[in-house]
Each structure stands twice: as C-alpha cells, then as structure tokens.
Amino acid sequence: MVDTINSSLSAVKAYGTMLNNTANNVANVNTEGYKTFETTMQENTGGGVSASTTRDSNTDRVDLSKEAVDLITAENGMKANIAVVRTASETQKSVIDMLV
C-alpha cells in the first residue's frame, strides 16, 4: 500500500514539474528568442516516476497548442494520481479498522 502511495506521489511531483514548465513557456509566449522548457517523464527502477527538464534549442517560439496539450496532460495526470493516493489511504484505513 505504501509503495502505491509513494509511486503516485512521485507522479504528482513529476506532473507538477511539467505544469511549472508549461506555465513558464506560456508566460514567455511573446519573449523574443525564448527557448522552451521540455519535460520528459521516466519510470524509476524502484517504482514511481520522475521528470527531467531540458531546454529546446531547436525552437525560438512557444507553440501554444503544444502547451495546451501539456497542460491538460499534467492536470489529468495529477488528478488521477491524487485519486489513487486518496483511494489507497481510504483502503488502508478500512483494513486497520477491520483489524482493530
């Protein structure tokens, strides 16, 4: 149960990184020569997810349609993983209540 919660919390943190990068990109939509932040998610060997951030040196413009997709992805990923944490916590509480 704890592994499930920790995995989901790591995903929430990774999606938070994606959300921050997307916010920075959108805030700089009119900044000339701005290099966008890109977020890459990877599965950790021990479970969970991590995010890494790089600068996209190939573009000097913010693609708002891509940023909108990234925003929706981050929002849905956060919601799904928060729901997993909530459900795992409730299940854990129910099991403890049955044992007491």
BAPA-598377 format. One record per residue (C-alpha): x, y, z negated. Coordinates in steps of 0.25 Angstrom, whole numbers, plus 5000, padded with zeros to 4 digits. Each point is the difference from the previous one (the first is absolute). Example, Ala and Ser with C-alpha at 12.3 -4.5 7.8 and 13.67 -1.06 7.14 Angstrom:
BEGIN
504949824969500650145002
% end
This chain:
BEGIN
500050005000501150104996500749975014498750035007499950134993501550045002499949975015498850085001500650124992501349995009499150015012499350124994501350074998500449975014498750055006500350134991501350015007499349995014499050114995501150094996500749995013498750025008499750134991501450055003499849985015498750065001500450124992501150025010499249995012500450145005501449994996500950015012501049895001499449924988500449864999498949914995500149904989499749865003499649894990500449865001499449894991500749884996499649884992500949974988500749874999499449984985498750055004499450145002500250115010501050115002500050125009501250075007500150135006500750055012500150125009499549985014501150075008499449975014498850104998500050144996498450014999499049954991499049905006498750034992499349885006501149914994500050084987498549984999500149855002501149994990499150084990498949905002501049884998500550064987498650034995499549865003501249934995500050084987498549974998500249855003501149984990499450094989498849905002500949884998500650064988498650034994499549865003501249934995500050084987498549974998500249855003501250004990499150074989498949895003501049894998500550064987498550024995499749855003501249964992499750084988
% end
